[in-house]
Amino acid sequence: MQTFANWEDVPIFDSEEAESVFWTENRPALRLMEGAVSDNSEASESVTVTLRFDPRMLARIKRLARSRYLNYQSMVKQWLSERMEQELKER
């Protein structure tokens, strides 16, 4: 079984059969799963923010999230977190 370390490595599936084959052969890395279910105090305290998206962009984000069995807001937070880590590493 192969492990992937980034949600972007999960393809958009053409069929349920293709999706079934992918999940039979692949699994998310532990780091991704821990990031999705964090119990530290920083993650449990949250602040509401408002972002404005073009309706087409939001529809695409929601479609991507659905294909990954994620809530779109959680996926966007994960993307921001991953990008923030990347930016901090590049300093």
A tleap script that builds the chain and sets N, CA, C and O, in Angstrom:
source leaprc.protein.ff14SB
mol = sequence {
  NMET GLN THR PHE ALA ASN TRP GLU ASP VAL
  PRO ILE PHE ASP SER GLU GLU ALA GLU SER
  VAL PHE TRP THR GLU ASN ARG PRO ALA LEU
  ARG LEU MET GLU GLY ALA VAL SER ASP ASN
  SER GLU ALA SER GLU SER VAL THR VAL THR
  LEU ARG PHE ASP PRO ARG MET LEU ALA ARG
  ILE LYS ARG LEU ALA ARG SER ARG TYR LEU
  ASN TYR GLN SER MET VAL LYS GLN TRP LEU
  SER GLU ARG MET GLU GLN GLU LEU LYS GLU
  CARG
}
set mol.1.N position { 0.846 -1.177 0.000 }
set mol.1.CA position { 0.000 0.000 0.000 }
set mol.1.C position { 0.892 1.241 0.000 }
set mol.1.O position { 1.874 1.308 0.739 }
set mol.2.N position { 0.549 2.206 -0.821 }
set mol.2.CA position { 1.303 3.449 -0.907 }
set mol.2.C position { 0.683 4.506 -0.003 }
set mol.2.O position { -0.527 4.522 0.225 }
set mol.3.N position { 1.534 5.380 0.503 }
set mol.3.CA position { 1.088 6.464 1.368 }
set mol.3.C position { 1.301 7.788 0.654 }
set mol.3.O position { 2.350 8.005 0.046 }
set mol.4.N position { 0.311 8.676 0.722 }
set mol.4.CA position { 0.493 10.009 0.146 }
set mol.4.C position { 0.540 11.033 1.263 }
set mol.4.O position { -0.125 10.885 2.289 }
set mol.5.N position { 1.345 12.089 1.049 }
set mol.5.CA position { 1.593 13.079 2.091 }
set mol.5.C position { 0.886 14.399 1.844 }
set mol.5.O position { 1.018 15.331 2.638 }
set mol.6.N position { 0.136 14.490 0.754 }
set mol.6.CA position { -0.503 15.744 0.411 }
set mol.6.C position { -1.872 15.444 -0.192 }
set mol.6.O position { -1.988 14.545 -1.025 }
set mol.7.N position { -2.898 16.168 0.204 }
set mol.7.CA position { -4.244 15.905 -0.316 }
set mol.7.C position { -4.333 16.151 -1.811 }
set mol.7.O position { -5.205 15.587 -2.471 }
set mol.8.N position { -3.448 16.982 -2.364 }
set mol.8.CA position { -3.456 17.233 -3.801 }
set mol.8.C position { -3.060 15.987 -4.594 }
set mol.8.O position { -3.280 15.935 -5.804 }
set mol.9.N position { -2.483 14.990 -3.933 }
set mol.9.CA position { -2.108 13.740 -4.602 }
set mol.9.C position { -3.312 12.829 -4.852 }
set mol.9.O position { -3.206 11.825 -5.557 }
set mol.10.N position { -4.452 13.190 -4.271 }
set mol.10.CA position { -5.672 12.414 -4.510 }
set mol.10.C position { -6.300 12.950 -5.795 }
set mol.10.O position { -6.657 14.126 -5.869 }
set mol.11.N position { -6.436 12.085 -6.809 }
set mol.11.CA position { -6.969 12.575 -8.087 }
set mol.11.C position { -8.475 12.807 -8.044 }
set mol.11.O position { -9.159 12.393 -7.108 }
set mol.12.N position { -8.971 13.473 -9.070 }
set mol.12.CA position { -10.408 13.582 -9.288 }
set mol.12.C position { -10.785 12.310 -10.051 }
set mol.12.O position { -10.209 12.022 -11.100 }
set mol.13.N position { -11.739 11.558 -9.534 }
set mol.13.CA position { -12.050 10.252 -10.090 }
set mol.13.C position { -13.117 10.339 -11.177 }
set mol.13.O position { -14.068 11.114 -11.080 }
set mol.14.N position { -12.932 9.522 -12.215 }
set mol.14.CA position { -13.904 9.451 -13.307 }
set mol.14.C position { -15.084 8.548 -12.964 }
set mol.14.O position { -16.176 8.694 -13.512 }
set mol.15.N position { -14.842 7.608 -12.042 }
set mol.15.CA position { -15.892 6.655 -11.695 }
set mol.15.C position { -15.683 6.162 -10.267 }
set mol.15.O position { -14.615 6.342 -9.682 }
set mol.16.N position { -16.715 5.542 -9.723 }
set mol.16.CA position { -16.593 4.962 -8.389 }
set mol.16.C position { -15.592 3.814 -8.397 }
set mol.16.O position { -14.900 3.581 -7.406 }
set mol.17.N position { -15.517 3.104 -9.504 }
set mol.17.CA position { -14.563 1.995 -9.613 }
set mol.17.C position { -13.123 2.504 -9.528 }
set mol.17.O position { -12.297 1.912 -8.833 }
set mol.18.N position { -12.822 3.593 -10.227 }
set mol.18.CA position { -11.483 4.181 -10.175 }
set mol.18.C position { -11.167 4.661 -8.760 }
set mol.18.O position { -10.043 4.509 -8.281 }
set mol.19.N position { -12.160 5.237 -8.103 }
set mol.19.CA position { -11.967 5.707 -6.741 }
set mol.19.C position { -11.718 4.537 -5.789 }
set mol.19.O position { -10.863 4.613 -4.907 }
set mol.20.N position { -12.467 3.467 -5.977 }
set mol.20.CA position { -12.299 2.275 -5.147 }
set mol.20.C position { -10.898 1.689 -5.308 }
set mol.20.O position { -10.272 1.299 -4.322 }
set mol.21.N position { -10.408 1.627 -6.532 }
set mol.21.CA position { -9.065 1.105 -6.793 }
set mol.21.C position { -8.025 1.985 -6.111 }
set mol.21.O position { -7.081 1.482 -5.502 }
set mol.22.N position { -8.202 3.308 -6.215 }
set mol.22.CA position { -7.237 4.225 -5.596 }
set mol.22.C position { -7.169 4.004 -4.092 }
set mol.22.O position { -6.077 3.855 -3.543 }
set mol.23.N position { -8.330 3.979 -3.407 }
set mol.23.CA position { -8.333 3.861 -1.951 }
set mol.23.C position { -7.918 2.466 -1.485 }
set mol.23.O position { -7.500 2.302 -0.339 }
set mol.24.N position { -8.026 1.474 -2.343 }
set mol.24.CA position { -7.546 0.141 -2.007 }
set mol.24.C position { -6.021 0.111 -2.002 }
set mol.24.O position { -5.408 -0.641 -1.244 }
set mol.25.N position { -5.415 0.936 -2.856 }
set mol.25.CA position { -3.961 0.920 -3.025 }
set mol.25.C position { -3.245 2.057 -2.317 }
set mol.25.O position { -2.016 2.046 -2.250 }
set mol.26.N position { -3.960 3.030 -1.792 }
set mol.26.CA position { -3.344 4.219 -1.203 }
set mol.26.C position { -3.987 4.574 0.128 }
set mol.26.O position { -5.137 4.227 0.396 }
set mol.27.N position { -3.221 5.271 0.951 }
set mol.27.CA position { -3.752 5.779 2.215 }
set mol.27.C position { -3.033 7.075 2.559 }
set mol.27.O position { -1.889 7.275 2.151 }
set mol.28.N position { -3.693 7.963 3.310 }
set mol.28.CA position { -3.047 9.224 3.700 }
set mol.28.C position { -1.971 8.978 4.759 }
set mol.28.O position { -2.085 8.068 5.580 }
set mol.29.N position { -0.932 9.799 4.723 }
set mol.29.CA position { 0.128 9.723 5.722 }
set mol.29.C position { -0.440 10.086 7.090 }
set mol.29.O position { -1.419 10.825 7.197 }
set mol.30.N position { 0.174 9.566 8.105 }
set mol.30.CA position { -0.273 9.826 9.469 }
set mol.30.C position { -0.299 11.322 9.766 }
set mol.30.O position { -1.204 11.792 10.456 }
set mol.31.N position { 0.677 12.079 9.259 }
set mol.31.CA position { 0.729 13.523 9.475 }
set mol.31.C position { -0.534 14.209 8.959 }
set mol.31.O position { -1.052 15.129 9.593 }
set mol.32.N position { -1.026 13.756 7.809 }
set mol.32.CA position { -2.255 14.346 7.270 }
set mol.32.C position { -3.442 14.041 8.170 }
set mol.32.O position { -4.281 14.907 8.418 }
set mol.33.N position { -3.507 12.830 8.649 }
set mol.33.CA position { -4.623 12.451 9.517 }
set mol.33.C position { -4.552 13.175 10.858 }
set mol.33.O position { -5.576 13.603 11.389 }
set mol.34.N position { -3.349 13.313 11.404 }
set mol.34.CA position { -3.200 14.035 12.671 }
set mol.34.C position { -3.568 15.501 12.496 }
set mol.34.O position { -4.157 16.112 13.388 }
set mol.35.N position { -3.216 16.066 11.336 }
set mol.35.CA position { -3.562 17.464 11.070 }
set mol.35.C position { -5.057 17.672 10.946 }
set mol.35.O position { -5.568 18.746 11.264 }
set mol.36.N position { -5.760 16.649 10.486 }
set mol.36.CA position { -7.206 16.751 10.333 }
set mol.36.C position { -7.926 16.618 11.668 }
set mol.36.O position { -9.022 17.151 11.839 }
set mol.37.N position { -7.310 15.904 12.619 }
set mol.37.CA position { -7.924 15.687 13.932 }
set mol.37.C position { -6.912 16.106 14.982 }
set mol.37.O position { -6.228 15.271 15.575 }
set mol.38.N position { -6.827 17.383 15.199 }
set mol.38.CA position { -5.862 17.907 16.163 }
set mol.38.C position { -6.559 18.189 17.483 }
set mol.38.O position { -7.696 18.661 17.509 }
set mol.39.N position { -5.864 17.895 18.586 }
set mol.39.CA position { -6.481 18.149 19.873 }
set mol.39.C position { -5.721 19.187 20.695 }
set mol.39.O position { -5.979 19.342 21.889 }
set mol.40.N position { -4.778 19.903 20.059 }
set mol.40.CA position { -4.065 20.908 20.844 }
set mol.40.C position { -4.938 22.151 21.019 }
set mol.40.O position { -5.865 22.378 20.242 }
set mol.41.N position { -4.642 22.938 22.023 }
set mol.41.CA position { -5.513 24.065 22.375 }
set mol.41.C position { -5.553 25.122 21.280 }
set mol.41.O position { -6.573 25.787 21.098 }
set mol.42.N position { -4.455 25.281 20.550 }
set mol.42.CA position { -4.437 26.283 19.484 }
set mol.42.C position { -5.474 25.941 18.414 }
set mol.42.O position { -6.155 26.833 17.908 }
set mol.43.N position { -5.598 24.667 18.068 }
set mol.43.CA position { -6.547 24.258 17.041 }
set mol.43.C position { -7.984 24.312 17.549 }
set mol.43.O position { -8.906 24.536 16.764 }
set mol.44.N position { -8.189 24.109 18.853 }
set mol.44.CA position { -9.550 24.090 19.364 }
set mol.44.C position { -10.129 25.494 19.531 }
set mol.44.O position { -11.348 25.657 19.587 }
set mol.45.N position { -9.280 26.491 19.609 }
set mol.45.CA position { -9.751 27.871 19.662 }
set mol.45.C position { -9.773 28.397 18.235 }
set mol.45.O position { -8.754 28.360 17.545 }
set mol.46.N position { -10.903 28.876 17.795 }
set mol.46.CA position { -10.966 29.374 16.424 }
set mol.46.C position { -11.666 30.721 16.379 }
set mol.46.O position { -12.442 31.084 17.262 }
set mol.47.N position { -11.361 31.437 15.322 }
set mol.47.CA position { -11.937 32.751 15.081 }
set mol.47.C position { -12.618 32.698 13.729 }
set mol.47.O position { -12.059 32.152 12.778 }
set mol.48.N position { -13.787 33.242 13.625 }
set mol.48.CA position { -14.504 33.267 12.359 }
set mol.48.C position { -13.997 34.413 11.500 }
set mol.48.O position { -13.864 35.544 11.967 }
set mol.49.N position { -13.716 34.105 10.236 }
set mol.49.CA position { -13.324 35.131 9.273 }
set mol.49.C position { -14.245 35.011 8.058 }
set mol.49.O position { -14.858 33.968 7.831 }
set mol.50.N position { -14.330 36.057 7.306 }
set mol.50.CA position { -15.143 36.052 6.093 }
set mol.50.C position { -14.236 36.224 4.896 }
set mol.50.O position { -13.427 37.151 4.842 }
set mol.51.N position { -14.374 35.324 3.932 }
set mol.51.CA position { -13.640 35.407 2.673 }
set mol.51.C position { -14.655 35.473 1.543 }
set mol.51.O position { -15.679 34.791 1.580 }
set mol.52.N position { -14.375 36.281 0.558 }
set mol.52.CA position { -15.268 36.353 -0.591 }
set mol.52.C position { -14.609 35.630 -1.767 }
set mol.52.O position { -13.478 35.938 -2.143 }
set mol.53.N position { -15.334 34.664 -2.343 }
set mol.53.CA position { -14.855 33.897 -3.479 }
set mol.53.C position { -15.758 34.134 -4.668 }
set mol.53.O position { -16.956 34.373 -4.517 }
set mol.54.N position { -15.181 34.065 -5.837 }
set mol.54.CA position { -15.958 34.018 -7.058 }
set mol.54.C position { -16.820 32.746 -6.977 }
set mol.54.O position { -16.307 31.701 -6.576 }
set mol.55.N position { -18.090 32.798 -7.337 }
set mol.55.CA position { -18.956 31.615 -7.213 }
set mol.55.C position { -18.429 30.384 -7.944 }
set mol.55.O position { -18.592 29.260 -7.468 }
set mol.56.N position { -17.795 30.594 -9.101 }
set mol.56.CA position { -17.244 29.443 -9.838 }
set mol.56.C position { -16.079 28.824 -9.090 }
set mol.56.O position { -15.935 27.602 -9.059 }
set mol.57.N position { -15.237 29.672 -8.479 }
set mol.57.CA position { -14.111 29.152 -7.712 }
set mol.57.C position { -14.608 28.358 -6.510 }
set mol.57.O position { -14.093 27.280 -6.214 }
set mol.58.N position { -15.608 28.894 -5.820 }
set mol.58.CA position { -16.156 28.197 -4.663 }
set mol.58.C position { -16.767 26.857 -5.072 }
set mol.58.O position { -16.619 25.867 -4.356 }
set mol.59.N position { -17.439 26.819 -6.195 }
set mol.59.CA position { -18.021 25.567 -6.686 }
set mol.59.C position { -16.918 24.542 -6.963 }
set mol.59.O position { -17.078 23.362 -6.652 }
set mol.60.N position { -15.811 24.983 -7.541 }
set mol.60.CA position { -14.694 24.066 -7.815 }
set mol.60.C position { -14.067 23.573 -6.511 }
set mol.60.O position { -13.715 22.399 -6.395 }
set mol.61.N position { -13.928 24.462 -5.539 }
set mol.61.CA position { -13.377 24.068 -4.239 }
set mol.61.C position { -14.281 23.026 -3.585 }
set mol.61.O position { -13.798 22.019 -3.066 }
set mol.62.N position { -15.572 23.264 -3.610 }
set mol.62.CA position { -16.514 22.316 -3.011 }
set mol.62.C position { -16.470 20.968 -3.722 }
set mol.62.O position { -16.543 19.921 -3.079 }
set mol.63.N position { -16.350 20.993 -5.049 }
set mol.63.CA position { -16.275 19.746 -5.815 }
set mol.63.C position { -15.018 18.962 -5.450 }
set mol.63.O position { -15.067 17.745 -5.274 }
set mol.64.N position { -13.890 19.669 -5.337 }
set mol.64.CA position { -12.639 19.009 -4.926 }
set mol.64.C position { -12.767 18.409 -3.534 }
set mol.64.O position { -12.348 17.276 -3.297 }
set mol.65.N position { -13.336 19.159 -2.632 }
set mol.65.CA position { -13.493 18.682 -1.255 }
set mol.65.C position { -14.384 17.441 -1.214 }
set mol.65.O position { -14.074 16.471 -0.523 }
set mol.66.N position { -15.486 17.476 -1.954 }
set mol.66.CA position { -16.383 16.310 -1.989 }
set mol.66.C position { -15.666 15.083 -2.511 }
set mol.66.O position { -15.866 13.980 -2.001 }
set mol.67.N position { -14.828 15.263 -3.529 }
set mol.67.CA position { -14.123 14.120 -4.099 }
set mol.67.C position { -13.127 13.526 -3.116 }
set mol.67.O position { -12.707 12.379 -3.265 }
set mol.68.N position { -12.748 14.310 -2.107 }
set mol.68.CA position { -11.807 13.846 -1.079 }
set mol.68.C position { -12.505 13.550 0.244 }
set mol.68.O position { -11.849 13.314 1.259 }
set mol.69.N position { -13.828 13.563 0.229 }
set mol.69.CA position { -14.638 13.300 1.425 }
set mol.69.C position { -14.300 14.256 2.557 }
set mol.69.O position { -14.209 13.859 3.719 }
set mol.70.N position { -14.117 15.523 2.201 }
set mol.70.CA position { -13.800 16.550 3.187 }
set mol.70.C position { -14.846 17.649 3.137 }
set mol.70.O position { -15.498 17.854 2.113 }
set mol.71.N position { -15.000 18.345 4.237 }
set mol.71.CA position { -15.768 19.577 4.274 }
set mol.71.C position { -14.909 20.637 3.572 }
set mol.71.O position { -13.709 20.714 3.832 }
set mol.72.N position { -15.489 21.443 2.703 }
set mol.72.CA position { -14.676 22.379 1.940 }
set mol.72.C position { -13.953 23.382 2.832 }
set mol.72.O position { -12.838 23.799 2.519 }
set mol.73.N position { -14.578 23.771 3.937 }
set mol.73.CA position { -13.924 24.727 4.832 }
set mol.73.C position { -12.705 24.093 5.501 }
set mol.73.O position { -11.679 24.751 5.673 }
set mol.74.N position { -12.811 22.837 5.871 }
set mol.74.CA position { -11.670 22.131 6.459 }
set mol.74.C position { -10.540 21.998 5.446 }
set mol.74.O position { -9.367 22.153 5.786 }
set mol.75.N position { -10.903 21.709 4.195 }
set mol.75.CA position { -9.885 21.574 3.162 }
set mol.75.C position { -9.158 22.902 2.937 }
set mol.75.O position { -7.934 22.919 2.799 }
set mol.76.N position { -9.886 23.994 2.901 }
set mol.76.CA position { -9.264 25.311 2.711 }
set mol.76.C position { -8.335 25.630 3.884 }
set mol.76.O position { -7.233 26.141 3.684 }
set mol.77.N position { -8.786 25.327 5.114 }
set mol.77.CA position { -7.915 25.545 6.286 }
set mol.77.C position { -6.657 24.702 6.181 }
set mol.77.O position { -5.567 25.162 6.523 }
set mol.78.N position { -6.799 23.478 5.713 }
set mol.78.CA position { -5.642 22.600 5.561 }
set mol.78.C position { -4.690 23.167 4.510 }
set mol.78.O position { -3.477 23.170 4.718 }
set mol.79.N position { -5.215 23.640 3.395 }
set mol.79.CA position { -4.373 24.243 2.369 }
set mol.79.C position { -3.601 25.435 2.934 }
set mol.79.O position { -2.403 25.578 2.693 }
set mol.80.N position { -4.297 26.289 3.685 }
set mol.80.CA position { -3.635 27.455 4.266 }
set mol.80.C position { -2.543 27.034 5.242 }
set mol.80.O position { -1.464 27.626 5.267 }
set mol.81.N position { -2.821 26.028 6.030 }
set mol.81.CA position { -1.840 25.534 6.990 }
set mol.81.C position { -0.605 24.975 6.283 }
set mol.81.O position { 0.526 25.264 6.673 }
set mol.82.N position { -0.834 24.168 5.234 }
set mol.82.CA position { 0.282 23.597 4.484 }
set mol.82.C position { 1.118 24.694 3.833 }
set mol.82.O position { 2.347 24.628 3.843 }
set mol.83.N position { 0.465 25.689 3.276 }
set mol.83.CA position { 1.189 26.788 2.620 }
set mol.83.C position { 1.972 27.609 3.636 }
set mol.83.O position { 3.094 28.036 3.360 }
set mol.84.N position { 1.386 27.830 4.806 }
set mol.84.CA position { 2.067 28.572 5.855 }
set mol.84.C position { 3.331 27.831 6.286 }
set mol.84.O position { 4.384 28.443 6.459 }
set mol.85.N position { 3.224 26.508 6.460 }
set mol.85.CA position { 4.405 25.709 6.813 }
set mol.85.C position { 5.479 25.824 5.738 }
set mol.85.O position { 6.662 25.971 6.045 }
set mol.86.N position { 5.062 25.756 4.481 }
set mol.86.CA position { 6.001 25.870 3.368 }
set mol.86.C position { 6.704 27.227 3.381 }
set mol.86.O position { 7.920 27.301 3.207 }
set mol.87.N position { 5.946 28.288 3.585 }
set mol.87.CA position { 6.523 29.629 3.607 }
set mol.87.C position { 7.524 29.774 4.761 }
set mol.87.O position { 8.583 30.382 4.599 }
set mol.88.N position { 7.184 29.219 5.913 }
set mol.88.CA position { 8.087 29.319 7.065 }
set mol.88.C position { 9.357 28.518 6.855 }
set mol.88.O position { 10.422 28.926 7.316 }
set mol.89.N position { 9.270 27.394 6.174 }
set mol.89.CA position { 10.460 26.570 5.887 }
set mol.89.C position { 11.398 27.268 4.906 }
set mol.89.O position { 12.614 27.089 4.974 }
set mol.90.N position { 10.838 28.060 3.996 }
set mol.90.CA position { 11.634 28.725 2.955 }
set mol.90.C position { 12.366 29.953 3.480 }
set mol.90.O position { 13.211 30.509 2.779 }
set mol.91.N position { 12.064 30.378 4.678 }
set mol.91.CA position { 12.720 31.574 5.235 }
set mol.91.C position { 14.159 31.326 5.544 }
set mol.91.O position { 14.853 32.225 6.017 }
savepdb mol mol.pdb
quit
